[in-house]
Amino acid sequence: MAADKCVRRASLWGPLKELWETVDGAILRRQSETVHLLDLQLKKHKPHFLSLFKNPPKSPEQREKVRKASTEGIAIQGQQGSRLLPEQLLTEAFILSDLFDIGELAALELLLAGEQQQPHFPGLTRGLVAVLLYWDGKLCVANSLRTLIQSRHGKTFTLDLSEELVALTTRFTDELMSQGLTKRILTLVSDISVTREFERLQKERGLGNEKHRKEVSDLIRECRQALADSLFSWTCQSPLTRDDTLALIGHLETVTAQADGSLDSVNLALVMALLYCLDVSFIEQGTEDREDLLQALPLLTERQYVSAVHSRLMDGQPWKLPGLQAVCRLAWALALRVLSQLPQGSGEPAAWVRGQVSLPRGSGVR
């Protein structure tokens, strides 16, 4: 294919920027004419959501193609013929490829995009601009994911969007979740760290002046926040499966406090996500779709869900933050109290709670 024989627009930035602009236009700006375009964009970028933040891999073939670009030239999308590229640019591409563990062609694309965007970043080299574009591309995916999830049909809120649009985003995000989205988000939130990223960038002179450092830091932090917010927004609207709930609890078991004793905003969002998983207060609400929501709640339909969560929360293993463990146990106790008071015939989980679960001492629940 022609696209495989030439350097395209930076695949890790330009197309992802377009994706975010389309999601923003259709959902947040309510531009009805963009709904069809959103459908096309979601189909096109589905692999980016399923692999979430995974980079295109390196290959010997790509490395050889980039290496020869200074003598044999390389085709660049939008330009006629082949273009000879300077050795310095290719050296920088290999450094960028190693730095972010991305394919050599993707690294070259980023550098060329950085060169094109330099007028917007006075005082920065193309390499430093490429670092910003790399993380900006990640943020576009994370922001798109969060906004798509916020537009879902669910039990807590609505954005008052068209039925067609809500059906589209609900169906799309359902598929993402069934393919392991929760665990991928939790892994990324744990693995991405401003400190670690800065250490890597510093070694390869990938950090510029104070302004550049702040911009990179802000982009990384915003990526982590958008990912955590995505999971929080999901639990506001829809329940997690048993395995995903246990994975979330497992993450919170290892959370530590900041220097001042508080939780950072990322982990606070994940705590709230778990509290929404355990929330059954909407049972008392008389909304039109109440019965449908009840049938989708594993707390009321899956005995294994209740017993597994109960065992994980109450097994006595200390968390890194005992206070956080106590908050989650209290929320669980409240959920059990509601389940135990449901009328006979409300399902196996309620019967199991009434028959086997004793509320934890000191929970304060009567």
C-alpha positions, 0 to 999 in steps of 0.5 A: 500500500502507498501509505506503507511506503511513505512517511505519513502525517505523525500517526501518534499525533495528527490523526489523534488530534482529529479524533479528539476534535470530532469527539468534542464536536459531537458530544460536548459542542453538540454539533449534530452534523458530526455524529456520522463523522464520529462513527467513522472516527471510532471505527478508524481508531478502535485499535487505539482504544483497545490497545490504549497507549500502546505504541507501534512496535519497532522493526528491523525493516523500518530501521533499515528504511529510515537509515537509508533515507539520507542516501536513497530518500523516503516518500513523505505523504503529501509530497511528490517523489522521495525526499532525502533527509539529513543524517542528524534528523535520522539520528534524532529519530532513532533516539526518539524511537528508543526513548518512547519504544516506538516504531522508527517510522512513527518516530520520524513522523513525530520529528517531522511534525515537530519541525512543522510545528516549531513556529508555534513553540519558539525557542524549542528544537524539533525534538523537544516539540516532538516530545510534546506532540507525543504526550499530546497525542496520548492525551487526545485518546484519554480525553476522547475515552473519558468523554465517550464514557460520560455520554453513555446511557446509565443510572446517574446522569445524562448529557441530553444527547440524541438517542442515536449518539448515546446508542453509538457511544454506549455500544462502542464503550461496552465493547471496549470494556469487554476487552479489558479496559478496566485493567488496562487503565489501572495498569497505565495509572500505576505505570505512568509517572512524571518522575520516571518519565522525566528521568528517561527524558533527561538522559536523552536531553528530551527536556528543555527550559522550565516552560517545556518541562511544565508543559510535558509534566502537565500533559502526563498528569492530565493523561493519568487524570483522564484515564482515572476519570474514565473509570470513575465515569463508567462506574457512575453510569454502569457497574463493573464486572466481578473481576474488574471490581476486584482489580480496582480493589487490588489497586486501591490496596497499594495506594499511598498518600502524598506528603501532606497525607492526602490522596492525589486526584487520580487515586481519589477518582479511583476511590470514588469509582469503587464507592459507586460500584458499591452504591445501591442507593438508586434502588429507592429511586423511581426512574423509568428505567429502574428495573433495567438498571437493577437487572444489570447490577451484579450486586443484585444478580450475581451471588459470586460477585457479592461473595468475592467482593465481601471476601476481598474487602473483609479478609483482614489483609491490611492496606497501605492506607488503613483509613482508606480500607476503613472507608471502603469497608464502611461503604460495603457494610452500607450496601450489605444492609440495603441488600439484607432488607430487600424483600424475599424473592429479590434474588440470590445475592440478597438471600446470600447476604441475609443468610451468611454475612455479618456486618463488620463490627464498628461499622456504625450501621444499624 
